[in-house]
Amino acid sequence: SFYFLADSAFGESNRARKQLQRLKAEGYEGAGMFWLPDYPNLSGKSYTQVYAATFDDRASCAIWLKRYGRENPDAYCALASTDANLSPNPLTAREALGNSTQESPNPDVPDDRPSPEQAIRSYYETLNGDRYRTAWGMLSKSLQRNRDLHPNGYSDYSTWWDSVDFVEIEQISPMEVDRDSARVGTQLKYHMKTGNISPLSLQIELVWDDRGDRWLYNGAQVD
């Protein structure tokens, strides 16, 4: 028996495999999938369940769910067991976020904000999905206007990212977070369409956008 952080379930196994690959690329090294009927205490439906991580206890899963559920509101924790008499004891993202009593590490930062780590995962997920125009909108205005990086604006940005197959996130470590900005250390691997793989350690700077209620990518420095 184990608790799992459910991401999504699919009737088609190839779609489940693609979702699992996406989670792995985003840095969820413990992600996996299983056939729901293999665990009779669950729904028994003929679906492949994709999960972001597994845990020995419900409390540990709930901690992850509080963060994961901000960007994935359909996520939940549940017990998978071969004992059909055991309850799956599910916990939804809404319940986990509503029951959160943890204090913010910085009292000036509201608890209900998405985390900088999730903002970075979301940015690279968008790029990995070839949604370059959407990713461009996740940059700060000052970064969009940086002619040293992309003299022709979005055209240069999209052309460069089109040369990247996908970005694999190995590690994300918050360094500084306050009300208006954040700095996050990352370990990344750029998988290029040429077949080359380029490891990169970046300190990513984010700024808070009050109007959009989100973090924006504002630049990065190579460690």
Secondary structure, 3 states (H helix, E strand, C coil): CEEEEEEEEECCHHHHHHHHHHHHHCCCCCCEEEEHHHCCCCCCCCCEEEEEEEECCHHHHHHHHHHHHHHCCCCEEEEECCCCCCCCCCEEHHHHHHCCCCCCCCCCCCCCCCCHHHHHHHHHHHHHCCCHHHHHCCECHHHHCCCCCCCCCHHHHHHHHCCEEEEEEEEEEEEEECCCEEEEEEEEEEEECCCCEEEEEEEEEEEEECCCCEEEEEEEEEC
